[in-house]
Amino acid sequence: MPAGLLPIRQATLQDMSHVTSTTGDVTLGDGEILMGANSRVTIAGNFSGNLWVHSVTADVSGTTRARFLSPTYMPEGTRQAEGMQTWKFPAASNQGSLDFLTGSNSSCRLLGLQVVDMGDVLTKPAKVVLALGQSLMECSSVSLGVNRSFDYWPGARCLYLPGASYAGRGTTRAEPHAMHVPLQYQSIGQGVSPAAAFAQELLPFVPESHNLVIVAGAWSQTSLVGADGDWNPVATTADRAAYQNAVDLVTEGLANLPAGSEVIGALWAQGQGDYSATFDVDYPPAFAAMRNQMQVDLGTGTIQWLILGPPPDGVAIYQDLFRETQQNMDQDSGHALAQAGVHTISHPTGYIEDGTHVTAWGSRVMGRLAARRFIAEGYL
């Protein structure tokens, strides 16, 4: 739970002295509030600023919403997804109370409710990191098991630029949103992306004068190698959809960030979209061409690229060749395939979810390992 206008004990419902009234089927429990259909919980306060409301729920059936009262103020619609939600309200002043409501035929367990004033935060320039690749980064339907104890929004300065708009989580493509999983890439997110853990680990090292922003540019079931590669910058326009989407997303997103924001690095993780018997021959030059052209198209200059390697205990064909090739591409490998500016993070064993993908814990571990190397080598 991020710091905000409510004390943490109230925001996490360990202290409910701020709950002033309820309507409908509501039970105040131990660190949670059980809500049935057409129910309301009201908390007292004096809320002013550019207000984002962060809610944590479980066992959601139907819809929920947040609104301010005195005066009534609820520009955002209802949501259906459980877990962590962030409701973004335009600037307001002297809001006397905050409601959390369930719809008809709806119910949930409310586990936390915080109000964050984002006014000053949103004026800060950002250190921007791109999250690119395929399914091992997007985790739309893999790395399942979001856990609010580990996948939380670490603070107001930690944001991301969604890859798509999705009313169910209140995201708008390329507009800053709270950094908590599931992240919205091209598909509706369900799993834990390693980019979230990377951001959690890196945030304490980002100067207070700046925000940390992740760009959700990965796209599952895509490929890099070949004339029709989705990530191939010289493929035909119709074929290079993933590459062009990433470039457009970063460009749109930077326009939505304050002056002085800069791209400082990129994360890359992928499934088996490019597996082949000649992977070690075809993949390294394709990766080099992609990253070099992206740096040109974005005007970033040289940035650092962190490859989050595949799990060594994966059973997909050519898994060993895939893993070995990406390790050899590390700038410090001493191998002929080494590329300056590329850093490969080796995946530990024991986190396999299926033949190719890793568990939620595998994503968390890889994200944190990547951040630690980024910090240790001085790239922040």
C-alpha positions in Angstrom: 0.0 0.0 0.0 1.6 3.3 -1.0 1.9 6.3 1.4 -0.9 8.8 0.9 -3.3 11.1 2.7 -4.5 8.4 5.0 -2.2 6.8 7.6 -1.1 3.4 6.6 -3.0 1.6 9.3 -6.2 3.2 8.2 -5.4 2.6 4.5 -4.9 -1.1 5.2 -8.0 -1.2 7.4 -6.0 -2.3 10.5 -7.6 0.9 12.0 -11.2 1.6 11.0 -11.8 4.7 13.1 -12.1 6.7 9.9 -15.1 4.6 8.7 -18.0 6.9 9.5 -21.0 5.1 8.0 -22.1 2.1 5.9 -25.1 1.2 3.9 -26.4 -2.2 2.9 -24.8 -5.6 3.6 -21.5 -4.5 5.2 -19.5 -6.3 7.9 -16.4 -4.8 9.4 -13.9 -7.6 10.0 -10.3 -8.0 11.0 -8.4 -5.9 8.4 -11.1 -6.3 5.9 -14.7 -5.1 5.1 -17.2 -7.6 3.6 -19.6 -5.9 1.2 -22.7 -7.4 -0.4 -24.8 -6.0 -3.2 -25.6 -2.3 -3.4 -23.5 -1.6 -0.4 -21.4 1.5 0.6 -18.6 2.2 3.0 -17.8 5.9 3.7 -14.6 7.2 5.2 -14.0 10.7 6.5 -11.3 13.1 5.5 -10.5 16.4 3.8 -9.1 15.4 0.5 -7.6 17.9 -1.9 -5.2 17.8 -4.8 -4.8 15.6 -7.9 -6.4 12.6 -6.2 -5.8 9.0 -7.1 -7.7 6.4 -5.1 -6.0 3.1 -4.7 -8.2 0.1 -3.7 -7.3 -3.5 -2.9 -10.1 -6.1 -3.1 -10.6 -9.8 -3.3 -13.5 -12.2 -4.2 -15.1 -9.6 -6.4 -18.4 -10.5 -8.0 -20.0 -7.8 -10.2 -18.8 -4.2 -10.0 -17.2 -1.7 -7.6 -16.4 2.0 -7.7 -14.9 4.8 -5.7 -16.4 8.3 -5.4 -16.0 11.4 -3.4 -18.8 13.2 -1.7 -19.4 16.7 -0.4 -19.6 17.5 -3.2 -20.4 14.4 -5.3 -17.4 13.7 -7.5 -17.2 10.4 -9.5 -15.9 10.8 -13.0 -14.6 7.3 -13.3 -16.8 4.3 -14.1 -17.3 1.0 -12.3 -14.7 -1.8 -12.4 -15.1 -5.6 -12.4 -11.6 -6.9 -11.9 -10.4 -7.7 -8.3 -7.0 -7.1 -6.9 -5.4 -3.7 -7.0 -7.2 -0.8 -8.8 -6.3 2.8 -9.1 -9.0 5.4 -9.7 -7.7 8.7 -11.2 -9.7 11.8 -10.4 -9.0 15.3 -11.8 -7.9 17.9 -9.4 -10.4 18.6 -6.6 -10.5 20.4 -3.3 -12.2 20.0 0.1 -13.7 16.6 -0.6 -15.3 15.7 2.8 -15.6 12.0 2.4 -14.8 9.0 0.2 -17.2 6.2 -0.7 -16.5 2.7 -1.9 -19.5 1.0 -3.4 -20.7 -2.3 -4.9 -23.2 -2.6 -7.6 -26.4 -4.6 -7.8 -25.8 -8.4 -7.6 -22.2 -7.5 -6.5 -20.0 -8.3 -3.6 -16.3 -8.1 -2.5 -13.9 -8.1 0.3 -12.3 -4.6 0.7 -8.8 -5.0 2.0 -7.4 -1.5 1.5 -8.3 2.0 0.4 -5.8 4.9 0.1 -6.0 8.4 -1.3 -2.8 9.7 -3.0 -2.3 13.4 -4.0 -0.4 13.1 -7.3 -0.2 16.8 -8.0 3.5 17.4 -7.3 4.5 13.9 -8.4 3.1 14.3 -11.9 5.3 17.4 -12.5 8.5 15.5 -12.0 10.6 14.3 -15.0 11.0 10.5 -15.3 13.7 7.9 -15.7 12.0 5.7 -18.3 12.7 2.0 -18.8 11.1 0.0 -21.7 9.6 -3.4 -21.0 9.7 -5.2 -24.3 9.6 -8.7 -25.8 7.1 -11.5 -25.8 5.1 -13.6 -23.3 7.8 -13.8 -20.6 7.5 -10.1 -20.2 3.8 -9.5 -20.9 2.6 -12.4 -18.8 -1.0 -11.9 -19.9 -2.0 -15.5 -19.2 1.1 -16.9 -17.6 3.0 -16.3 -14.3 -0.3 -16.4 -12.6 -0.9 -15.7 -8.9 -0.9 -12.0 -8.2 -0.3 -11.4 -4.5 -0.9 -8.0 -2.9 1.8 -8.7 -0.4 4.5 -8.8 -3.1 3.0 -7.1 -6.2 2.0 -3.8 -4.6 2.2 -0.2 -5.9 5.5 0.8 -4.1 4.8 4.5 -4.2 3.5 7.6 -6.0 6.8 8.1 -8.0 6.5 4.6 -9.5 4.4 4.7 -12.6 3.9 3.0 -16.0 2.6 3.7 -19.4 0.1 1.1 -20.4 0.3 -0.5 -23.8 -3.5 -0.4 -24.3 -6.6 1.2 -22.9 -8.8 -1.1 -20.7 -11.7 0.3 -18.8 -11.7 -2.7 -16.5 -8.5 -1.4 -14.9 -8.8 2.3 -15.8 -5.8 2.4 -18.1 -5.4 4.7 -21.1 -2.7 3.8 -23.6 0.5 5.8 -23.0 -0.9 7.8 -20.1 0.8 7.5 -16.6 -0.9 4.9 -14.3 0.0 3.4 -10.9 2.7 0.7 -11.2 1.0 -2.4 -9.9 0.2 -5.8 -11.5 -1.3 -7.0 -13.6 0.3 -4.6 -16.0 -1.7 -3.7 -19.2 0.3 -4.6 -22.3 -1.5 -5.5 -25.5 -3.6 -8.2 -23.8 -5.7 -8.0 -20.7 -3.2 -8.8 -18.0 -3.6 -11.7 -15.5 -0.1 -12.6 -14.5 3.0 -11.0 -12.8 5.3 -9.3 -15.2 9.0 -9.1 -14.2 8.9 -5.4 -15.0 6.9 -4.8 -11.8 9.5 -6.4 -9.6 12.2 -4.5 -11.5 10.5 -1.2 -10.7 10.0 -2.1 -7.0 13.7 -2.9 -6.6 14.9 0.1 -8.6 12.7 2.8 -7.2 14.6 3.5 -3.9 17.7 4.3 -6.0 15.9 6.8 -8.3 16.5 10.4 -7.1 13.6 12.1 -5.4 13.6 14.7 -8.1 12.5 12.1 -10.6 9.8 9.4 -11.1 10.4 5.9 -12.4 8.2 5.0 -15.4 8.0 1.6 -17.1 6.7 1.5 -20.7 4.5 -1.7 -21.2 5.6 -2.4 -24.8 5.9 -6.2 -24.9 3.6 -8.2 -27.1 2.9 -12.0 -26.7 3.1 -14.5 -29.6 5.4 -12.4 -31.7 8.8 -13.0 -33.3 12.0 -11.1 -34.0 13.8 -13.2 -36.6 13.0 -13.2 -40.3 11.7 -10.9 -43.0 8.2 -11.1 -41.5 9.4 -10.7 -37.8 7.0 -8.7 -35.7 10.0 -7.0 -34.0 12.1 -6.7 -37.2 12.3 -2.9 -37.9 13.0 -3.5 -41.6 10.1 -5.9 -42.2 7.1 -4.6 -44.1 4.8 -2.3 -42.1 2.1 -4.9 -41.8 4.6 -7.4 -40.4 6.6 -5.3 -37.9 3.5 -4.6 -35.8 5.3 -5.2 -32.4 8.3 -3.0 -33.3 6.2 -0.1 -34.6 3.8 -0.4 -31.6 6.7 -0.1 -29.2 8.2 2.9 -30.9 4.8 4.6 -31.2 4.0 3.8 -27.5 7.2 5.3 -26.2 6.8 8.4 -28.4 3.2 8.9 -27.2 4.2 8.3 -23.6 7.1 10.7 -23.6 4.8 13.4 -24.8 2.7 12.7 -21.7 5.6 13.1 -19.3 7.2 16.3 -18.1 10.2 17.9 -19.9 13.5 16.3 -18.9 12.2 12.7 -19.0 14.6 10.3 -20.6 14.8 6.6 -21.6 17.6 5.0 -19.6 17.2 1.3 -20.4 15.2 -1.5 -21.8 14.1 -4.9 -20.5 13.6 -7.8 -22.9 12.1 -11.2 -22.2 10.5 -13.7 -24.6 9.0 -17.1 -25.0 9.7 -19.5 -27.8 8.7 -17.3 -30.8 12.1 -17.5 -32.4 13.3 -21.0 -31.5 15.1 -22.8 -34.3 18.1 -25.1 -34.9 20.0 -22.0 -36.2 19.0 -19.7 -33.4 22.7 -18.9 -32.5 23.2 -17.7 -36.1 20.0 -15.9 -36.8 19.0 -14.3 -33.5 22.0 -12.2 -32.4 22.2 -10.0 -35.5 18.4 -9.6 -35.6 18.4 -8.5 -31.9 21.3 -6.0 -32.6 19.5 -4.6 -35.6 16.3 -4.2 -33.6 17.8 -2.4 -30.6 20.1 -0.2 -32.7 17.2 1.0 -34.9 14.9 1.6 -32.0 17.5 3.8 -30.4 17.7 5.7 -33.6 13.9 6.0 -34.0 13.5 7.1 -30.4 16.5 9.4 -30.4 17.7 8.0 -27.1 21.4 7.5 -28.0 22.9 4.3 -26.6 20.9 2.7 -23.7 21.4 -0.5 -21.8 19.5 -3.6 -22.7 18.8 -6.2 -20.1 17.8 -9.7 -21.4 15.9 -11.7 -18.9 17.0 -15.1 -19.9 14.6 -18.1 -20.2 14.3 -20.8 -17.5 17.0 -23.5 -17.8 14.5 -26.2 -16.8 12.2 -25.4 -19.7 11.4 -28.4 -21.9 10.7 -26.6 -25.2 12.8 -27.7 -28.2 16.0 -25.7 -28.6 15.7 -24.3 -25.1 19.3 -25.0 -24.3 20.5 -23.3 -27.5 18.2 -20.3 -26.8 19.6 -19.9 -23.3 23.2 -20.4 -24.3 22.9 -17.9 -27.2 21.4 -15.1 -25.0 24.1 -15.7 -22.4 26.8 -15.4 -25.0 25.3 -12.1 -26.2 26.1 -10.5 -22.8 28.7 -7.8 -23.3 31.0 -9.4 -20.6 30.7 -13.0 -21.9 34.0 -12.9 -23.9 32.2 -14.7 -26.6 32.2 -13.8 -30.3 28.4 -13.1 -30.0 28.9 -10.5 -27.2 27.2 -7.2 -27.9 28.1 -3.9 -26.2 25.2 -2.6 -24.1 23.6 -6.0 -23.7 23.4 -7.7 -20.3 21.9 -11.1 -19.9 20.3 -12.1 -16.5 20.5 -15.9 -16.1 17.3 -17.4 -14.8 17.7 -19.7 -11.8 16.1 -23.1 -11.8 12.9 -24.1 -10.0 10.4 -21.6 -11.3 9.0 -23.4 -14.3 5.2 -23.1 -14.9 5.0 -24.9 -18.2 7.4 -25.9 -20.9 8.4 -22.3 -21.6 7.0 -19.9 -19.0 7.8 -19.3 -15.4 5.7 -18.9 -12.2 4.9 -15.6 -10.6 7.8 -16.0 -8.3 10.1 -16.6 -11.3 9.0 -13.2 -12.7 9.5 -11.5 -9.3 13.0 -13.0 -8.9 14.1 -12.1 -12.5 12.8 -8.6 -12.2 14.8 -8.0 -9.0 17.9 -9.6 -10.3 17.8 -7.4 -13.4 17.4 -4.3 -11.2 20.3 -5.2 -9.0 22.6 -5.6 -12.0 21.3 -2.3 -13.4 22.1 -0.6 -10.1 25.5 -2.4 -9.5 26.8 -1.4 -12.9 25.8 2.2 -12.5 23.3 2.6 -15.3 20.7 4.6 -13.3 
